[in-house]
């Protein structure tokens, strides 16, 4: 956890409790006390107090050795998901798109420097990581993140590039601000982004921005495919036109329902 100076109102214990919850994921659905302490940079005593508090509140279950989250943690995101109506509006269009192209498609929003999946229609598992609603990835290394970053004002984009952790996830990952800036310029000009095996070997993804009634980018829709069976040429020829058509249908619905439905929290600079 960050040791940077915090505002006087900042409640560090609350931050630690949230860190404990976030330490559980698809790769670590169950953890021992020591593993939680290590993952959250906490002492065993502090981790134990937090886990037991979460257990008393019903968010964590323990068999005496391993701790697991309970379904009650879904309550923490329920208010956001209920209030965010864009995924509900987009869902039938994603389903139509997936039925047409027979590949997985998702709707994502930008939250700080990450993209967050808020709606998804899968066809088959294409990545080692399980992707569900709520999954996060660094925005700069994903196609859907790039179509949203490309729409940002230049000043805000430079701030994000300066703080981005540009590390190689694969041999193809763009790892310099100059290269990423040039790619975002290309995305801005062509109106879509294609990321070829930068996030994970074997994964290709194409995305287009979803614009609200005022023309601002409020989300992005992607199609993800396995590179072994779908070439870059096929992505452009067979997947991009249906993707753009699906986005156009979502935008048409947004124009009818109005700005409130298009609003996507988390698209501003991280605070």
N, C-alpha and C positions, 0 to 999 in steps of 0.2 A: 504493500500500500504506500501511497505517496507520503513523503515526509515534508512536503512543501508547506509554507506558512498558510494557515487557514484563517478565515474571518472569525471574529470573536464569537459569533453565534454557532459556529460549526461544532456538531456533536460527534466526536471521534468514535465513541462507542457504537453509535448508529452506523457509521461508515464500516466499522469492523463487522457488525452483524450482517450487513448486506454483502460484505466480502465473503463471509462464511457461506451464505446462500449461493453466491455466484461460483464458489469453488466446486460445486457439484455440476457436472455436465454429462454429455453423452458418453465421453470416455471415462468419466469417474462418477458413475451413479451412486457408488457407495465409497465412503472413506473412513479410515480410522481417525481417532483423535489426533495422532501424530501427523497424519497426512494433511488434515485440515489446518493444523497449526503451521506446518511447513508451507502449504500453498498460500496461506494468508499472511505469512510473516508475523505470526503471533506466538507467544509462549503457550505451552501446553495448558497452563492454568487459565489463561485468558480464553483460549479456544474452548476449553471445557465449559467455562461459565456461559459462553455464548451459545454453544450447542445445547446445553441443558435448558437455557432460557427458551430457545427456539423449540425444543421438544415440549416444554410446558405449554407453549402457545399453540402447539399442534402442527408446526411447520417442518419438524424433523422427527424421524423415528429411529430408534436404536435397538439392536438386538443384544446389546451388552458389549459389542466390539466394533461393529460397523454402524455408521450413521448414514441415513438416506433421507432425501426430501420426501414430504408427503404431498398428495394432490392439493392440499390447502394452499401451497405457495402460488397456485394459479390465481388465487384471489388478489394477489399483489398487482397483477397486470390486467385484471378483469375490467377495472374502470376505464383504463386507457383503450382497451380493445373495443369496449362497448361504445365509447365516445368517438372512436375513429371509424367513420362510416365508409371511407374510401375502399377498404378491403371488401366490404360487403357488396359495394357497387361493382367492383372489379371482378369478383369471383366468377360470375357466370361467363364473363368474357375470357377469363383464363381457362375455364373448362372448355369453351368452344375452341380456343386456340390449341389446347393440348389434344383435343379430339381430332383436330385437323392435321397437326404436325407429328403427333405421337411422340412428343418429347416433353420433359418437365418444364413448367413455367411458373414464375413467381412475381409477386409485386413487393417491392421494397421501398423503404423511406430512408432518408439520411438522418442519423442521430449522432450528433457530434461529428467524429471522424469515421464512424462505422456506418455500414448499411445494416438495416434490420428487416428481416423477412416478416411481412404482415399478412400476406396471403400466399398460398401455394397450392398448385395442383401437380402432384408427381405422377410419373409413369413407371419409372424403375429407379433403383439406386445407382447413381453414377459417381458418387464421391465416397471417400472413406469416412467422412464425417456425415452424420445424419442431419439433414436439413429439415427443420420444422419452423412453424411460426415462432418468432422470437430469436432465431439464429442470427448471429452477428458475424460480419467479416469486415476487415479494413476496407474502407470505401475505395481507396486509390488503386487497389489491385483487382477490382471486380468490374465487369462491364456495366452493371446497373449503378454502381457507385460513380463510375466515370461520367455517365450521362448526366448525373445530378451535379457532380463537381464542375463539369464544363459549363454549367449555367450560372455559377456563382460570380459575383462581382470580382474583378481582378484583384482588388486589395484583399478581400477575404480569401480568395484562392491562394494567394502568396503566403498568407499566414498559415494556412493549412499545409501547404507544401513544406514550409519551414519546419513544422513540428512533426511531419509524417515520419514514421519509422520505415524507411525505404530499405528493407532487407530482402535478400533473394529467397523467396519461397520455393522457386524452381529455377532452373537455368535460364528461363525466358523472362523472368520478372524484371520489370523496369525498376532500376535502383538509383536513378539520379533524378533530381528535380527538373533538370533540363529536358530529359527524355520524357518524363511524365507531362511536363508543361506542353511539349510539342504534340504529344498524343491527345491531350485534352483539347488542344486547338483543332486537331483533325476531327475529333468527336463533335465539337461545336459546329464545324462546317458541314459535316455530312449528316448530322442528326441522329446518329446511333453509335454504339461502341461495340467492338468485337475484341474479346480478350482470349488469347490463344495460349492456354496452358501456363499462365502466370501465377494463378492461385494454387493450382494442383496439376501435376503431370497427368495428361490424358483428358483434361477438362477444357472444353471450349464453351464460351458463353457469348451471346449477343443480346444487347439490351437497347431499349428506346425510352426516351423520357415521356412522362405523362404530365401534360401541362394543364393547369387550372384555368378557370374562365378568364383570369387576368393575364394569361400567357406565361406565368411563372411555373417552373418545374416543381411539382409537388411529390412525385414518386417516379419510379422506373419499373418497367416490366422486362424480364429476361426470359430467354430460352437457353437451357443448358444441355449440352450433348457430350457424348464420349468421342474424343478425337480419333479413336481407332476406326469408327464406323461412319463418321461424318466429316468430310473435308471442309476447309475454309470456303472453297468455291461453292459447295453445297449449302453451307450456312447462308451465304449471300443470295444464292439462287432460290433455295427452297424454304428457308426459314424466315429470312428478313421480311419479305412481303407480307406473309400472314401476321407476323409480329406487329408491323406498322399498322396493319388494318385493325388488329385487336386494340391497339393503343388509341387509334382514331375513334373506335366505338366507345371506349372508356371516356375519352375527352368529350365526346358528344353527350354522354350521360351527365358528365360534370357540368356542362354548360346549361343543361336543363335543371339540375338540382341546385346549382348555385355554389358560391364560394365556401359556405360553411362545410359542405360535404367534402370539398377538396382540401381543406386545411389538414396539414400533416405536421404534428408536433415534432420538434427535434431537428428541424432543418437549419437552424441558425448555428452560429459559432458556439462551440462548447464553452461552458462557463465553469 
